[in-house]
Amino acid sequence: MRERPSREGKAPHDFQPALEAGFLFSGDRGTMTRGMTRMSMFVALGVALGFALNRIPNVELVTSTIFLSGYLLGISKGLAVGVVTEVLYSVLNPYGAAAPPLLAAQVISMGITGLAGGWFGSKRSGESNFLAWKCGFVGFSCTLFFDALTTLSFVPINHFSAKQLAASVLLGGWFYTAHLLSNSAIFAVLLPAFIRTFQRQFPR
């Protein structure tokens, strides 16, 4: 005897949540719940670390946390963690939310950082394949992209000319240098240890 279809024309057991077959999740409800939990954990960690270190100039752990989320969870989840983390950090920032062009630059940069982590994670073949110098180079590159994009956002915000933008870069040279060096060191020293510790717990 055939099962009576639902009003939508499908049998009741044919229904699956849209997200299960979507961009972020695939599989059963347990897989989806586990994925959302892990993403939420990294988002909360990134926001918390951002606030914890926001009084220390040029030192932050948000970028490395977002990259690690992509490395362990995958490209799409890393991208989502980067976007959500940066939006929440800006909106909840006690100093006030960033101007829209700056916020867009921050969100795009951190989204790409999570995506980059996912791409490198997809290439992993063992616990020691992502060495310190590679991590340091990736940290430098992600930070350079973030600094460049956020600096360019000053043009629509402050109506900078090319000369004014160049002067802003020169005056902020110490800030960019310190940010690049600190993140390169964080990626080179801390990230390999975290990858070796946690990658077995986050199988692809």
C-alpha angles and dihedrals in degrees: 000000000000120000115251111250122234122248089268089060096253131104113252094249091055092071118103128170112264094237092059090071095031140095098290108030141038131174132035131339092269091057091048093049092048091050093049091048093052092046091049090050092055093044091052091046093049094049092045093050090047092057093040093058101030091107093056109084117237096353120108139149098201095094094050092045092053092046090050091051090056092045092053102032104033140256101294095043092046090052091050093047090052094050097044094043093052094045092051093044091053097042094047095040110127089217090060136266119296121256112267097256091049092045090051091051092049094048094047092048095049092043090055090046090057090045090051090051090052092049093051090045091055089058096052116122102168146359096271102042095095102065130189096260091052091050091048092051092048091048091051092049095048091047093047090052091049093049093046095049095045090048091053088053088069089073096071092032098052099016091240121187120220090264093049091049091050090049090050090053092049094048091048094046094112090052093051092045094050092046093049094047096045094049092045089054093046091050093045098046107030106027099063090051093050092046093051091046100047110025094086088056091053105050117182 
